[in-house]
Amino acid sequence: MSARLTRERMLDAIEAQVGLVRFALAGGGDSAAVDLAAPVPSCPEWTVHDLVTHLGAVNRWGGVTVRDGNPHERSRGLGDAMKSAPPASAGAAALADWYASQASEMLETFTETNVDAPTWTFSGPGPAAFWLRRQLHETALHRWDLENALGGATATTPLPEDVAVDTVDEFHAVMYPHKGSRRPLPLTIRSRAVLHAPEGLATGAEPVGATAPGDLEWELHGADGSGEVEVSGSPESLALLLWGRASADDPGLEISGDRAGLEAALEAGLSV
């Protein structure tokens, strides 16, 4: 389970992100105007159709993995799920219906499964809660990609603050370590989330920030003897930076220390 979000909050947040994906594909009531061939700037070489096909297949795979409940073997079917998507020529409405069916199956499985049920995870046997958290942030990130591709950054829906905090936390605790061995970072990166209003976090979220400010700070260790940089800002700005969706010039961030080293680390791709 996420250290910050309850099961109920994660389920609600996943459903909300799924709804936003479907809304974007609806094109404000004119799905025919949605260009599925449009490039996705934050996912080079992908089109909108590629992006949604990937997300739908991954949502379905996450649900299948939990439903299979085999902690020792990765579930199959990701490729078949992608092949089941309608072609771009079928239009955005058809793609939206297909995506809804993939996500609905995932949500149904998550709703019916105990979060402590054993399953396969990126680091071996673990609880089903791993996949609720992973699919929440996978969906939120690619929902941002979709909205940005169709309407630009100003058209993206802000992440709820508690969800964004957990996005940053999952990056540091799960996803960055999951990438395995790589060259050491050129510097140590310290991230600090600045909450807009701790008392305003959504019902169901644990009270972070107001009672435990240290819990809103994270660190990625650099090579021995390397420099340091501290990045502070809104949880969403930090999440987008770490996942390569924003640059060090993002107006929601404050940077102190080795800025050039930070930019070099970002250029190399923290999440790659």
Beta strands, then each sheet from edge to edge (+ up, - down):
strand 1: 118-121
strand 2: 124-127
strand 3: 185-193
strand 4: 217-220
strand 5: 222-233
strand 6: 253-257
sheet 1: 1+ 2-
sheet 2: 4+ 3- 5- 6+
end
